[in-house]
Each structure stands twice: as C-alpha cells, then as structure tokens.
Amino acid sequence: MAIGHAIIMLTAHSLGWFLLAFVLQAWAYNLQSGTLAAAQYDILVAADATRSYPHVTTVLNTTIEIADTVGVVLAGWLLGHHLIWTYWIYLVAALMAVLLTAGLKIPAVIAPTESRPGLQQITVAAWHVLQTQPRLRALILFDAVFSAVSTTYYYYF
C-alpha cells in the first residue's frame, strides 16, 4: 500500500488519484501498526521471553517516533524546492521495508484450544467497561477528538 501511495503521488495529475493515494497511505499505516506488535509478541513467545515485551515495544515505538519526526523535518525541508524527492525517499523506504520484512522468520504460534470471544462478546465487554469507567471513557474521547484535530491539521498543513 505504501509503495502504491508513493507511485501514485509521483505520477498523478488529478484529484481522484491523489485521494486514492491518501487512502492507500492510511491503509498502509493501519496494516503495519497491528502487524508489528503481533509479530513482535510471537517472536518473544517462541523465545520464551514475553516478560521483555514492554521493553522491546518501548524501543520499537521510540525508534518509530524518532524516524517519523526526522521524516517530517526532512520532508518539510525538501518541501519548498524538492517535493518530489520526499516521495522518492518514501518509495525507497517502503521497498526496503518489504525486502527486510520478507526476510523475517516469524515462528508459527499454536493457537490456544479454548474458544476465542466473538465480535459481539468483545463489543459487549467494551461497552461495559466504558459504562463503568467514566475516567477511561473521558480519556478515550479526548484522544479521539485530539487525534482527529491533529491529523486534520497535519494533512492540510
């Protein structure tokens, strides 16, 4: 999805294509975010090192945030005269990520024998938590509103 986004941004000349590129970019982000955490945990389970998950995830998330910040600063610097280079760099980074990811050996994790809750059970449990935890509900609502405003500002800045 990230590769498709970069290619479209490098070649598009109409609003429809740019909108599709933004959809692909969002899709790429959503696909990678949960996948990284799941792969991380599966590797730690196979190594019998699940206790180090908080440290490992902290290091990964810190690395991602630093890289994201450097990327935004670099893109801002290139924006004035070399906008096209931001997408070439993004395309190369996405290609490198695909190649590196293809080389990962993720162990097969045996699923537990007990049944997993379905979507309805998860929804009911989440609704119960939101009803009984007003402080958590307020924090989630604040995060949703703040993130929506921040994302809108970021993409239209």
MIVEX-90142 format. One line per 8 residues: number of its first residue (from 1); their letters; for each residue z, y, x of N, C-alpha, C, O. Coordinates in steps of 0.02 Angstrom, whole numbers, padded with zeros to 5 digits. Last residue first. Layout:
N
NUM) A) Z:Y:X:Z:Y:X:Z:Y:X:Z:Y:X; ...
# end
This chain:
157
157) FYYYYTTS) 00329:01048:-00093:00342:01099:-00043:00280:01106:00001:00279:01146:00047; 00313:00941:-00176:00275:01001:-00192:00286:01058:-00144:00256:01111:-00151; 00395:00843:-00122:00324:00829:-00130:00283:00891:-00146:00223:00893:-00131; 00521:00909:-00120:00492:00882:-00059:00417:00873:-00066:00378:00892:-00022; 00544:00939:-00255:00538:00993:-00208:00502:00969:-00144:00458:01003:-00118; 00552:00807:-00304:00502:00853:-00330:00491:00910:-00282:00434:00929:-00268; 00662:00761:-00232:00597:00730:-00223:00541:00776:-00248:00489:00782:-00215; 00764:00846:-00282:00747:00845:-00211:00678:00816:-00199:00639:00843:-00160
149) VASFVADF) 00765:00812:-00419:00750:00881:-00398:00729:00882:-00325:00680:00916:-00307; 00797:00675:-00408:00736:00697:-00443:00716:00767:-00422:00658:00780:-00408; 00920:00679:-00341:00862:00646:-00310:00797:00668:-00343:00747:00679:-00308; 00999:00745:-00437:00990:00774:-00371:00929:00745:-00336:00890:00781:-00306; 00992:00651:-00543:00968:00720:-00552:00953:00752:-00484:00901:00783:-00475; 01048:00536:-00481:00982:00534:-00512:00953:00604:-00519:00894:00615:-00504; 01174:00581:-00438:01125:00558:-00389:01055:00558:-00418:01007:00578:-00385; 01233:00608:-00564:01223:00662:-00515:01170:00643:-00464:01126:00683:-00449
141) LILARLRP) 01233:00478:-00617:01194:00531:-00650:01181:00589:-00602:01126:00616:-00600; 01321:00417:-00526:01253:00392:-00534:01209:00445:-00566:01152:00455:-00544; 01438:00492:-00548:01406:00492:-00482:01334:00468:-00486:01290:00496:-00452; 01464:00461:-00682:01451:00530:-00663:01416:00534:-00595:01370:00573:-00586; 01489:00322:-00669:01434:00346:-00712:01415:00418:-00693:01356:00434:-00689; 01604:00326:-00590:01544:00296:-00564:01483:00320:-00603:01431:00336:-00574; 01689:00386:-00684:01676:00419:-00621:01613:00392:-00588:01572:00430:-00562; 01694:00294:-00791:01663:00360:-00801:01649:00396:-00735:01600:00433:-00731
133) QTQLVHWA) 01683:00140:-00818:01693:00177:-00755:01661:00246:-00760:01606:00256:-00734; 01650:00080:-00936:01720:00076:-00915:01735:00116:-00852:01793:00124:-00834; 01513:00099:-00951:01558:00121:-01004:01630:00125:-00980:01668:00169:-01002; 01463:00041:-00835:01452:00112:-00846:01497:00140:-00901:01518:00198:-00898; 01500:-00093:-00858:01528:-00056:-00800:01520:00019:-00811:01567:00057:-00798; 01421:-00120:-00970:01494:-00125:-00974:01527:-00085:-00918:01574:-00048:-00929; 01293:-00109:-00916:01313:-00064:-00971:01389:-00062:-00977:01419:-00009:-00988; 01297:-00216:-00827:01290:-00148:-00801:01312:-00097:-00853:01345:-00049:-00837
125) AVTIQQLG) 01307:-00324:-00918:01360:-00312:-00869:01357:-00241:-00841:01409:-00209:-00833; 01185:-00308:-00986:01248:-00304:-01023:01306:-00289:-00975:01349:-00248:-00990; 01095:-00329:-00879:01095:-00266:-00916:01161:-00256:-00954:01189:-00201:-00953; 01125:-00461:-00844:01134:-00408:-00795:01138:-00340:-00830:01180:-00298:-00812; 01088:-00526:-00961:01157:-00530:-00938:01172:-00474:-00888:01226:-00445:-00889; 00949:-00496:-00964:00993:-00474:-01019:01066:-00474:-00997:01103:-00428:-01012; 00902:-00558:-00849:00898:-00485:-00855:00945:-00460:-00909:00976:-00407:-00901; 01018:-00691:-00806:00954:-00664:-00826:00958:-00588:-00833:01011:-00559:-00824
117) PRSETPAI) 01106:-00760:-00665:01105:-00723:-00728:01035:-00695:-00742:00999:-00677:-00696; 01067:-00926:-00609:01073:-00854:-00596:01072:-00817:-00662:01040:-00840:-00710; 01156:-01079:-00599:01104:-01037:-00628:01119:-00964:-00614:01177:-00943:-00609; 01192:-01163:-00444:01212:-01134:-00508:01158:-01087:-00534:01119:-01060:-00496; 01137:-01190:-00320:01123:-01236:-00375:01143:-01208:-00443:01115:-01228:-00494; 01056:-01062:-00222:01115:-01096:-00248:01097:-01138:-00309:01050:-01124:-00345; 00915:-01093:-00116:00944:-01060:-00175:01005:-01098:-00198:01007:-01159:-00194; 00907:-01082:00055:00912:-01127:-00001:00947:-01092:-00058:01002:-01065:-00050
109) VAPIKLGA) 00793:-00985:00139:00862:-00989:00117:00863:-01033:00055:00825:-01022:00007; 00696:-00996:00280:00699:-01012:00208:00772:-01021:00189:00808:-01060:00220; 00694:-00857:00394:00713:-00926:00375:00712:-00935:00300:00726:-00889:00261; 00559:-00771:00455:00613:-00766:00405:00631:-00837:00385:00588:-00873:00360; 00496:-00713:00590:00511:-00780:00565:00572:-00775:00520:00629:-00775:00543; 00368:-00592:00609:00438:-00609:00595:00444:-00680:00569:00402:-00704:00531; 00235:-00557:00619:00264:-00599:00671:00336:-00619:00659:00363:-00660:00697; 00213:-00471:00516:00179:-00536:00513:00207:-00584:00565:00204:-00645:00556
101) TLLVAMLA) 00277:-00359:00562:00308:-00397:00508:00277:-00466:00503:00312:-00515:00488; 00186:-00311:00656:00253:-00332:00677:00286:-00376:00624:00320:-00425:00641; 00075:-00284:00571:00070:-00331:00626:00138:-00357:00649:00147:-00417:00660; 00131:-00188:00485:00104:-00250:00458:00100:-00303:00513:00118:-00360:00502; 00165:-00087:00578:00217:-00119:00538:00193:-00186:00509:00230:-00234:00508; 00038:-00050:00623:00086:-00080:00670:00141:-00117:00632:00162:-00172:00652; -00011:00006:00504:-00044:-00053:00534:00002:-00089:00582:00006:-00150:00583; 00078:00114:00492:00075:00063:00440:00043:-00001:00466:00066:-00056:00452
93) AVLYIWYT) 00045:00187:00608:00113:00161:00599:00115:00105:00547:00149:00055:00556; -00088:00220:00577:-00073:00179:00636:-00004:00148:00630:00005:00089:00645; -00065:00300:00463:-00106:00240:00459:-00092:00193:00517:-00084:00133:00507; 00011:00405:00517:00039:00364:00464:00001:00298:00458:00032:00245:00450; -00085:00459:00603:-00022:00431:00631:00010:00385:00580:00035:00331:00598; -00177:00501:00506:-00197:00452:00557:-00136:00419:00589:-00135:00359:00600; -00099:00593:00438:-00120:00532:00403:-00146:00480:00451:-00139:00420:00438; -00081:00691:00534:-00022:00660:00504:-00040:00595:00469:-00002:00546:00472
85) WILHHGLL) -00211:00733:00562:-00177:00690:00611:-00114:00658:00581:-00096:00603:00602; -00242:00820:00460:-00273:00754:00460:-00239:00706:00508:-00238:00645:00497; -00177:00939:00497:-00151:00898:00442:-00179:00827:00444:-00143:00779:00429; -00174:01036:00601:-00195:00967:00614:-00170:00920:00560:-00145:00866:00576; -00123:01161:00572:-00190:01157:00600:-00217:01085:00607:-00277:01076:00616; 00000:01148:00496:-00040:01209:00498:-00112:01200:00520:-00157:01229:00491; 00055:01018:00514:00029:01040:00450:-00018:01100:00455:-00070:01101:00422; 00121:00982:00628:00049:00971:00626:00016:01002:00565:-00045:01012:00564
77) WGALVVGV) 00252:01014:00592:00223:01047:00650:00146:01041:00649:00111:01088:00665; 00270:00927:00485:00275:00999:00474:00243:01038:00531:00211:01090:00519; 00260:00805:00553:00210:00822:00502:00211:00897:00488:00158:00928:00480; 00377:00816:00631:00312:00810:00663:00256:00829:00614:00210:00866:00632; 00473:00819:00529:00468:00875:00575:00399:00875:00609:00367:00927:00616; 00449:00693:00470:00442:00754:00430:00434:00815:00475:00393:00859:00462; 00477:00609:00580:00411:00609:00548:00399:00672:00508:00345:00701:00510; 00612:00635:00601:00564:00651:00654:00494:00655:00625:00455:00699:00643
69) TDAIEITT) 00658:00582:00478:00669:00652:00495:00620:00674:00550:00590:00728:00544; 00622:00447:00492:00597:00487:00436:00602:00562:00451:00556:00600:00438; 00697:00410:00604:00624:00407:00607:00593:00450:00551:00543:00484:00563; 00826:00427:00550:00805:00467:00609:00729:00468:00613:00699:00521:00624; 00822:00333:00445:00833:00404:00430:00811:00449:00489:00782:00502:00478; 00802:00213:00516:00753:00235:00467:00761:00310:00453:00711:00346:00449; 00920:00209:00592:00855:00212:00626:00801:00238:00578:00760:00279:00598; 01012:00197:00488:01015:00255:00533:00948:00264:00568:00922:00320:00574
61) NLVTTVHP) 00975:00073:00437:00968:00133:00395:00971:00197:00437:00936:00245:00422; 01005:-00011:00548:00937:-00006:00521:00927:00058:00481:00878:00093:00490; 01144:00011:00562:01098:00027:00618:01026:00035:00592:00992:00082:00611; 01187:-00035:00437:01201:00034:00457:01153:00055:00513:01125:00109:00511; 01150:-00168:00441:01117:-00125:00392:01129:-00051:00408:01086:-00009:00394; 01237:-00212:00544:01164:-00218:00551:01128:-00171:00503:01081:-00136:00523; 01363:-00188:00486:01343:-00155:00549:01267:-00155:00556:01237:-00104:00573; 01360:-00269:00369:01371:-00196:00365:01349:-00159:00428:01320:-00105:00424
53) YSRTADAA) 01333:-00401:00429:01285:-00366:00387:01298:-00291:00381:01251:-00252:00387; 01422:-00478:00498:01395:-00419:00534:01344:-00381:00492:01314:-00333:00517; 01448:-00583:00415:01501:-00532:00424:01475:-00470:00460:01504:-00416:00453; 01343:-00670:00426:01343:-00623:00370:01397:-00570:00376:01392:-00517:00345; 01299:-00764:00518:01326:-00701:00542:01329:-00649:00487:01318:-00589:00499; 01224:-00882:00522:01295:-00885:00505:01331:-00822:00530:01385:-00826:00560; 01090:-00871:00531:01127:-00868:00595:01202:-00873:00585:01240:-00867:00633; 01055:-00871:00398:01032:-00926:00440:01070:-00929:00506:01081:-00983:00533
45) VLIDYQAA) 01112:-00747:00362:01137:-00809:00332:01118:-00868:00376:01160:-00912:00390; 01031:-00659:00435:01102:-00664:00452:01133:-00727:00422:01176:-00758:00453; 00910:-00678:00368:00914:-00694:00439:00987:-00702:00460:01003:-00747:00499; 00946:-00631:00241:00926:-00701:00250:00929:-00723:00323:00949:-00779:00338; 00970:-00495:00269:01025:-00538:00248:01008:-00612:00258:01050:-00651:00279; 00840:-00452:00303:00897:-00443:00348:00952:-00492:00332:00979:-00526:00376; 00772:-00478:00185:00754:-00514:00247:00810:-00511:00297:00826:-00560:00331; 00837:-00386:00100:00838:-00458:00085:00822:-00499:00148:00856:-00548:00162
37) ALTGSQLN) 00808:-00263:00160:00878:-00284:00152:00882:-00359:00140:00926:-00393:00167; 00667:-00262:00152:00702:-00258:00216:00773:-00284:00211:00795:-00323:00253; 00645:-00265:00014:00622:-00320:00055:00658:-00321:00123:00676:-00374:00148; 00685:-00142:-00034:00724:-00201:-00051:00707:-00261:-00007:00750:-00303:00007; 00583:-00061:00033:00655:-00047:00036:00698:-00108:00020:00744:-00123:00058; 00449:-00099:00015:00482:-00111:00079:00557:-00103:00076:00593:-00137:00114; 00417:-00064:-00117:00409:-00133:-00094:00448:-00146:-00030:00477:-00200:-00021; 00439:00074:-00119:00480:00030:-00161:00475:-00043:-00139:00524:-00079:-00144
29) YAWAQLVF) 00340:00118:-00028:00411:00131:-00015:00455:00082:-00055:00501:00053:-00027; 00223:00077:-00095:00239:00052:-00028:00313:00061:-00013:00345:00015:00013; 00233:00156:-00211:00235:00083:-00217:00253:00052:-00149:00294:00006:-00146; 00216:00282:-00158:00279:00265:-00191:00287:00189:-00196:00342:00163:-00186; 00084:00266:-00110:00138:00283:-00064:00206:00265:-00095:00249:00236:-00061; 00014:00240:-00229:00017:00189:-00177:00073:00202:-00127:00107:00155:-00105; 00030:00365:-00290:00057:00305:-00322:00064:00249:-00271:00115:00216:-00269; -00040:00445:-00200:00032:00456:-00208:00065:00396:-00243:00122:00378:-00226
21) ALLFWGLS) -00169:00393:-00220:-00138:00388:-00154:-00062:00397:-00159:-00025:00362:-00126; -00193:00433:-00352:-00189:00361:-00336:-00154:00351:-00268:-00114:00305:-00261; -00201:00571:-00328:-00148:00544:-00370:-00138:00469:-00358:-00082:00445:-00354; -00316:00574:-00250:-00253:00596:-00221:-00194:00570:-00262:-00143:00550:-00234; -00410:00532:-00345:-00397:00491:-00285:-00331:00510:-00252:-00294:00466:-00229; -00402:00640:-00436:-00388:00571:-00457:-00372:00525:-00398:-00325:00486:-00401; -00445:00752:-00361:-00375:00746:-00383:-00358:00674:-00402:-00303:00651:-00385; -00552:00715:-00222:-00541:00733:-00292:-00468:00718:-00310:-00435:00676:-00279
13) HATLMIIA) -00582:00665:-00100:-00603:00734:-00112:-00593:00754:-00185:-00621:00804:-00207; -00519:00553:00028:-00526:00577:-00042:-00546:00650:-00045:-00532:00691:-00001; -00492:00510:00158:-00561:00510:00134:-00571:00542:00066:-00628:00558:00048; -00358:00513:00192:-00407:00533:00242:-00477:00542:00215:-00518:00578:00244; -00298:00463:00078:-00284:00532:00097:-00333:00558:00149:-00347:00617:00152; -00347:00330:00084:-00367:00375:00029:-00355:00448:00048:-00398:00490:00035; -00280:00286:00199:-00353:00287:00196:-00378:00334:00141:-00425:00373:00152; -00145:00298:00160:-00171:00337:00216:-00247:00342:00214:-00275:00395:00226
5) HGIAM) -00140:00206:00051:-00123:00277:00042:-00153:00319:00097:-00184:00370:00084; -00173:00086:00116:-00217:00112:00064:-00204:00186:00052:-00251:00225:00044; -00059:00076:00196:-00124:00081:00227:-00175:00110:00177:-00214:00154:00195; 00038:00061:00098:00041:00120:00142:-00026:00130:00177:-00048:00187:00186; 00000:-00059:00041:00000:00000:00000:00000:00063:00044:-00034:00112:00028
# end
